[in-house]
């Protein structure tokens, strides 16, 4: 347990940052799941629209370093390929 005032404050800050990071990671995963669900539904136009909306969320969270930029790029690429492969 923290003993000094500085250590106590850092513990409070770390807890708040952890909660914020968890919420942002959840937001990222939800954006990816929305696109996957739209792809599975089979409507290419709807999947494309959801992908465009989710792509900006994924980019902004990658810029904030919630997820690594290469992971975001890889997932966007795979989702885009899946949409293009739809009939």
N, C-alpha and C positions, 0 to 999 in steps of 0.2 A: 504494500500500500504506500502511496505517496506521503512523504512527511513534510516537505517544504511547500510553500504557497505556489511556487513555480511548477513543481511536479504535479500538484493537484490540478492546476489550471491546464497543464498539458494533457493530463488524463481526461479531463472534461472535453477538451478540444478533440482528442483522438476518438473519443466515443461519438461525438457529433459527426466527425468526418467519416467514421465508419458507417454510420447510419445513412449518411448522404450517398456514400459510395455504393452501398447495398441497393439503395433505391435507383440509382443511375444504372447499375448493372442489370437490375430487374427491368428497367425501361428498355434497355438495349435488347435483352432477350425477348421481351414482348414484341418489339418491332420485327425481329427476325421470325418469330412464330406467326405473326399476322401474315407475313408474306408466304410462308410455307403453307399455311392454312388456305390462303387464296389460290395457291398453285394446285393444291390437292382438290379444291372445289372444281377446277377445270375451266374456269372462265378467264381467258387470257387477258381481256381488257381490264377486268377487275383486279387481276393479279398485278398487271402493269401499274395501275393506279396506286395500289397499296404499296408496291415496291418504290415508286417515286416518293411517296410520303415518308416511308420508313428510311429511305436512303439518307435524307437530310438528318434525321435523328441519329442514325448510325455514324454519319460523318462528324456531327457535333460532339458525340460522346467519344469518338476516337481522338478528336482534337483535344478534348479535356483529359485524355489518357486514362479514361475509364476502362477501355479495352485497347489493345495494341493496334496501331494503324494498319499493320499488315493483316491482322486477324479480321478487321473490319473490311479491308479490301478483298480478302479471300472470300469472305461470306457474301459480300455484294456480288462478286464475280460468279460465284456458284448459283446464287439466287437468280441472277440475270440469265445465266445459261439455262437454268431450269425453265424460266419463263419463255425464252426463245425456243426451247425444245417442245413447247406445248403445241398441240395440233391446232 
